[in-house]
Amino acid sequence: MNTSPATRRAFLKKSSAFATASVLAPARAISPNAKISVACIGIRGRGNSVMHSFIAEPDCEVTHLCDVRESVLTQRGAEVKAKTGRMPKLVKDYRELLSDPSIDAFMVATPDHWHALLTIEGCLAGKDVYVEKPASHNIQEGRVAVAAARKKERIVQMGTQIRSAPFLHEAREFVKSGALGKVITGRAWETGRSGAVKLTADGTPPAGIDYNLWQGPSPERAYNQTIVEGAWRWMFDYGTGDLGNDGVHRIDYCRYVMGLDGFPEAISSSGGKFFFDDDQQWPDTLMVNYDYPGHVIQYEMRLWSKSKLFNAGEGAVIYGENGWMQLTNTSWKAYDPNGKIIKEGSSDIGQTAHVRNFLDAVRSRKRESLNQEIYSGHISTVMCHAGNIAWRTGKKLRFNAETETFDDAAANALIGREHRKGFELPKIS
C-alpha cells in the first residue's frame, strides 16, 4: 500500500503508542461472579465458529469483535447482538484492544502470519489468549510467543480442539496401560482432492478492507484478491501449507497418544508439487519422518488423491509389539495382531470442551490444567515448520531442542524472518 511520508510517520507514531500501552497495561482481576470478557480477532470462517463457542459459555461475554473487513464486522456484530442481546464493540485495528483494561482474553483466528504476533502482543498487554493452529508462521515467532506467555504469566491455549476430546484421553491412557506392548512407530496422514490455486492479477484493495493491517508482519506485496480471500494458506509469506493447516492436528494427536511430549531429534522430508500445475507454493505431496529416541512418526500428505488410508481421509495409526491403534478425529480403535478389535471409544471433536478448558484455566490461573498449553502447541507447530524446512532444503536435519535450531545453515535461515516495519517482533528479555 502506497502512503505518504507524513501518513507513514503518523502510523508509526500510533504503532509506538500502542506498543507502549501494551507493555504497561495491567491484567484485570476476574471476580468469581464476573463474566470473562473476550475480544475475538479474525471472525470469518473458522473464527466465526470459535466465536460462537465462546458465546455459548454462560460465564463468558464476547465484548469486542476485530477484523480488517468492515462488512465482516457489521455482519458479525449484528449476529452477536441477535444471539446475546448485546452489541459488541466493533474494532478494525487490534491495537485499540491492547490498552483496554476491560478485556480479559483474545480469541485469535486470523491467517497464519498473524497468529504469533497477536499472541505475543496480547500476552504483553496482560491478556490471556486462545489462538488457532498453527501457533506461529515460523519457529522464531513461536519461540517468542512462548517466552511472552511465560514472562507475563498468561494462559495461552492453541486451538487443536481434539486435545480436549474425551476419546483422545481414553486412547492415550490405553496405550500407557501397556495393552499394546512397547509402542515404537506412528503414522499420520491427510488425503483428499484439493482444488488448484490460480491467482488473479494484482490490483487495488477494495474499499472496506485495511490491506496494510491484513499484511501485518509479512513482506510488502501488491494486493491480490485470490490470496487475501483464501489462497494465502498456500503461499510462503502467509501460510504453512497443508502440513501446518491440517497436518498439525494429526501429528499432534499421534505424538500425544504415543507419549512423545517433546521435540523430535531429526526430521527428513520428500515431496513436491507433483499433481497441480498452479500458483500454490507449498507441496501437494509430502512424506515426513520425525525421529525420536527409540520412536519414529511418519506423516503422509496427498492433496490430489481420493484414495483413503484405513478408510479415513485423515487420521493416524500407532503400532505396538502386541497390537495397533487407529485414531480419527472422533474415535479410536485398538486391534490385536490379527486385526480383531479389542477396545474402542468415541466422542465429539472436542471444540466445546476445549473452549471450556481455556476459560476454566483463565479463572484458576493454572496453565498446567490446559489441554493444549502454548508450549505443547508450539512443539506440534514446530514439527510442521521443521517438516516444511526439511522439504525446502532437501536435507535430513538434526534439531536442537534447547536452541530450537538445526545443524544446517540453510535450514536455520528459514527459522524466522524480518517483520515488516511497524509490525516488528518484540524482544522478550
N, C-alpha and C positions, 0 to 999 in steps of 0.2 A: 504494500500500500504506500503510495507517494504522499508524503507530508512535508509541510514547510518547516524550516529550521525552528521557527517560533512555536509551531504546534508540537514539534518533537520535544523541544525544551520543556514545554508545559506538561507533556505526557510524562517525561522522565521525572519532573518535579513531583507530579502526582504519585508516580510509582514509588519514589523515595519516601514520600509522606506515608503511603500505605505500608511500606516495608517497616518503617519506624513504629507505626501503630501496631503492626502485627507482633513485633518483638515485645512491646510493652503491655499489650492487652492481657489482663488477668483472666483466669478461668472463673466462670460463675459457679458458686456453690449451689448444688441442687438439693433442695429440701425433700424429705421423703414423700410429701404430698404434691410436689410441683411436677408439672409435665416437663419432659426433656424437649428442649427446643432444637429443631433440626433444620438446617438450610440445605436444600437439595440443589446440587450443581451439575448441570447436564441432565435434561429431563425429556429427552426424545424417547427412543425405543426402550432400551434396557433401563435407562434412568427413570422413565415413567413407571415401569413395572416395580422397581425397587422403591420408588417414592410411595407408591400405594401400599407397599408392605409396611412402611413406617407409619403411614396414616392409619392403618388398621390396628396399630398398637394403642391401647387406651391411655397409657401414661406418656405418650409421645405426641407432639404437635409439630407439623411442618409449617414453620412460621415464615420461611423465606424460600423463594424459588429464584434460581440463577441460570441464565442461558444467554448465549450470544445472539440468539434469534428472537426478535420482538414477537413474531407470530406464535412461536412456541410458548413464550412466557404468558402471553394473553390467553391462549387456549388452556394451558395447564392451570393457570390461576383460577379461571372460571370453573374448571373441573374440581379443583381442591375446595373451592367455596361451596359448590353444589354438594360435595360429599361431607364436608365438615361444618358448614355454616359460617366459616370464617375465611376472609380473603387474605392469603399470604402476601407479604411484601415482594414485589417483583423487581429483581435487580439484574442488570446486564453485566456489570463488571464485578467479578468475585471479590475484588479488593475492598469494596464497600462493606463486605461481610466481616472482614478480619478484625476490625476495631469495634464491632457491635457486641457489647457485653451480654446481650440477651440471648445470643446463640450459643448453645452447648456443643453442638456437633455438626459436622459436614457429612453429607452423603455425596460421593463423587462418582459420576457415571459419564464422564466425558470421553472423547477419543483418547487412545493410549498415551499420546505425547503430553497430556496434561495430568495424568494420574499422580505421578510422584510430586510434582511441584505444588499441586493443590494440597496434597497430604502434608508436605513439609511446611508450607505457609500456614496451613490450618493448625498444625501442632505448635508452631512458634507463636501463634496467636491465642493459644490456650484452648483450642477446640479439639474434641475427640473426632475421629474420622472413620467412616465406613467407606472404603474405596473399592471400586470394582476391579476385577482382574484384567490384565496383569498389573501388579503393583507399581510398575515403572515401565518406561520406554527403553531403559538401558540399565546396566548393572550399577554404574556410578550413582545415578539418581536414586535407585532403590536403597543403596547403602546410606545415602544421606537421609532418606526418609526414615529408616530405622534409627539413625542417630538422633534425628529431631524428635521422634516419639519417645526415645529414652531420656533425652535431655529435659524435655518438658513433662515427662511422666504422663503421657497421653495414652488413651485407649484407642488402638487402631486395629481394625478388622478388615481383612481382604475378602472380597465378595465371592469366594469359591464356596457357594452355599451348601454344596454336598458335604462339606466338613461337619455340618450340623444335622445332617440326615441320620436318623436312628439306625438305619440299615448299615451305614458305614462303620459306626462304632461297634455294632454286633460283629461285623466281618473282621475288624481288627482284633477284637477280643478272641474270636475263634482261632485266628492264626496264632495269637500269643499263647493260647492254651496248649499249643503243640500238636493239635489234631492233624495237621498236615505234615508233621515232622519238620525237619530242617528246611526252611524256605530259602531258595537261592536266587531264582530268576523271576522277573516280571515282564509283562509285555503290554503296552498301552497303544491305542490306535484311534485314528479318525479315518473314515472312508465316506464316500458320497460324491455326487456330481455337483460341483460348484459352477457358477457362471463365469464367462470370460469378462475381463475388465478392459473396457475400451474407453479411454479418456477423450472427452470433448476438447475443443480448442480452449486455450486460456482466454479469460475475459475480464470483465469488471465486476466486482462484488455487487450484488443487487442491494437495493435499499432494504433495511430491516435486519441486516446481519453485520456484526462487528468483526470483520475478517482479520483485523490486526490482533484482536483478542483470540480469535479461533486459532491463529498460527501459534501464538504464545511463544514458547521457548524454541520452536523448530526454526530452521533456516528460512529466511525471507524467500517467498515464492509468489509468482503471479497467481491470482485467483483461478481455480479450476473447479467448476461446478461438480464434476464427477467425483473428484477427490473429496471435496467438502461434504458432499451428500452421502458418502459411504465408502468410496474406494480408498480412503485414507488407510484403511486396515491393511491394504496390500502394497503400501508404499513405504520405503525405508524410513523416511523422515517422520512418519506419524504412527505407523502401526508396527506390529511384531509378527506379522504373518499368521497363518493358522496355528502355528506352534504356540504362539502367545495368546491367541484368541480362544481356541478350543482345547489344544493340547495341554494347556496348563491345568485344566480340570482332571484329565485322565492321568497325566504324570503325577499330579498331586495325590489323587486317591490311591494310585498304585503304590507309591512310596510310603504313604501313610499306613496302609494295611500291612505292608511288608515290615513296618517298624523302622524305616530308614529316615530318621529325623534330621539328618544333616546334609551337607553338600556332597555330591559325588567327587571322586578323586580325578577322574578323567572323562573326557567327552569326545566322541567322534561322530561325524555325520556324512551321509552320502545322499545325493538327490539333485534336484534342479527343476527347471521348467521343461518338462518332457511332454506335456499334453497341450497346454494352452499357448497359442501364439498371440499374445495380447500385451497389455501395458503394465500388468502387475509385475512387481519386482521380486517378491518372495517366491519360494519354490512351490510347485503344485504336487511335488513328490519328495518325500523326505524320510530317511531312516536314521535314527539317532541311537547311539549306545551310551549309556551312563554307567560308569564303573565305580562301584563301591568296594570296600574291603570285603571279599567273600560274597559279593552280590552283583548282579547286573540287571539294569532295567533297559528294555528296548522300547523305542517309540516308532510307530509307523504311521505315515500320513499319505493318503491318496485322495486328492481332491477331484479326481476325474473318474473314479471307479464306483460303479453301482454295486459291486460285489461287497458283501459284508464279511466280517470275521466272527465266527461263533454266533452267527445270526444277529449280530449287533453292528450298527453303523459306527458306534464309538463305545469304548469300554476298556477293560484291562483284564488280563489273566495273571494269576500268580501260581508258581509251581513249587511244591514241596516234595520231599522224598516219598511221602505216603499219600499224595493226592494233590489236587489243584483246585483253584477257586476262580470263578468268573465274576467280575463286577460290571454292572451297568450303572446308569445314573440314578437308579432307584432300587437296585436289588443286588443280592449276592447268592451264589450257589456254590457249595463245596462238593467235590466229587472224589470218589476213591480212585485208585489206579485203573480200574476197569470202566470208569465212566458212570458209575452209579452215584446218584445224588445222596449225600449223607447228611446234609443240613443246608437250609436256605433261609433267607429273610428278605423283606422288602419294606419300603416306606415311601413317603413323598420325597421330593428332591431336596427339601431342607430349607427353602427360602424363608418361610415364616420363622422357623426356629433360629436361623442364622441372624436375622434382624433382632429377634428377642434376646439371643445370646449377647449381642453387642450392647443393647440397651441395659441389660442386667449388669454388664461389666462397667458401663458408664456410671451406674449408681454405686456399685460396690467398690470401684477403683481397683479391682483385682484383674490385671491383664492376663494372669495365668489362667483365668477362667474362660478366656476366649477360645473358640474352636479353631480359628484361623488368625491368630495374632500376627502382626505385621512381619515379624522376623520369619515365622514359618511360611507366610505368604511370599516373602522375599526369596526364600530358598527355592520354592517351586517356580517363581518368576525367573530367577537367575538360571535355573535349569533350561528354561525356554530360550533365554538370551544366549546361553552357552551353546546350545544346540544350533542356533542360527549362526553364531560366530564360527563354530567349527565348520559349518557348511560354507560360509563365505570365505574362509581361509583355506579350506581343503586339507586341514591338518587334524591329527589327533592331539588334543590339548590336555595338559595336566592343570588342575585347578588348585590354587592355594586358598583354603577356606579362611585363613586369618586375614590375608590382604585382599581377598576376592579378586585375584589377578591370575593370569595364565603364564605358562612357561614359554610364551612366544610373543615377540614384539608386534607382529601384525595383528594378533588377536587382542592384545592389550590396547591397541589403537582404536578398537571398536567397543571398549568397555563403557565409554561415555562420549560426550560431545560438548562443544561450546554452546551455551544457551544464547539465544538472541538477546540483544541489548534491551533492557527493560524487563526481562524475564529471567534474570541470572539465577543460577543455582546457588542458594545460600551456603555459607561455610558454617559448619557446626563445630564449635570448639568444645 
